[in-house]
Amino acid sequence: MKQLRTFKKVLWRVPTLHWLGEFISCCHDLAIEVFDTFLEKI
């Protein structure tokens, strides 16, 4: 568990990976919203 925390800290220090993480989070949230809307229309 401690290793994972250290790993995350290292990831957050790398700008590109930090940006990629943010990008994936945004896409993930967007995908869920689109999926929910899609299900409502059926």
C-alpha positions as CSV (number, residue, x, y, z in Angstrom):
1,M,0.0,0.0,0.0
2,K,2.9,2.4,0.8
3,Q,4.6,1.5,-2.5
4,L,1.4,2.5,-4.3
5,R,1.3,5.8,-2.6
6,T,4.9,6.5,-3.5
7,F,4.2,5.5,-7.1
8,K,1.3,7.9,-7.2
9,K,3.5,10.7,-5.9
10,V,6.0,10.0,-8.6
11,L,3.3,10.0,-11.3
12,W,1.9,13.3,-10.1
13,R,5.3,14.9,-10.4
14,V,5.5,14.1,-14.1
15,P,3.5,16.8,-15.9
16,T,2.7,14.6,-19.0
17,L,1.4,11.7,-16.9
18,H,-0.5,14.1,-14.7
19,W,-2.1,15.7,-17.7
20,L,-2.8,12.2,-19.2
21,G,-4.5,11.2,-15.9
22,E,-6.7,14.3,-15.9
23,F,-7.5,13.7,-19.6
24,I,-8.5,10.1,-18.9
25,S,-10.7,11.2,-15.9
26,C,-12.5,13.8,-18.1
27,C,-13.1,11.3,-20.8
28,H,-14.3,8.7,-18.3
29,D,-16.8,11.1,-16.8
30,L,-17.9,12.3,-20.2
31,A,-18.3,8.7,-21.4
32,I,-20.5,7.9,-18.4
33,E,-22.7,11.0,-19.1
34,V,-23.1,10.1,-22.7
35,F,-23.9,6.5,-21.9
36,D,-26.5,7.5,-19.3
37,T,-28.2,9.8,-21.8
38,F,-28.1,7.1,-24.4
39,L,-29.8,4.6,-22.1
40,E,-32.5,7.2,-21.2
41,K,-33.4,7.6,-24.9
42,I,-33.9,3.9,-25.4
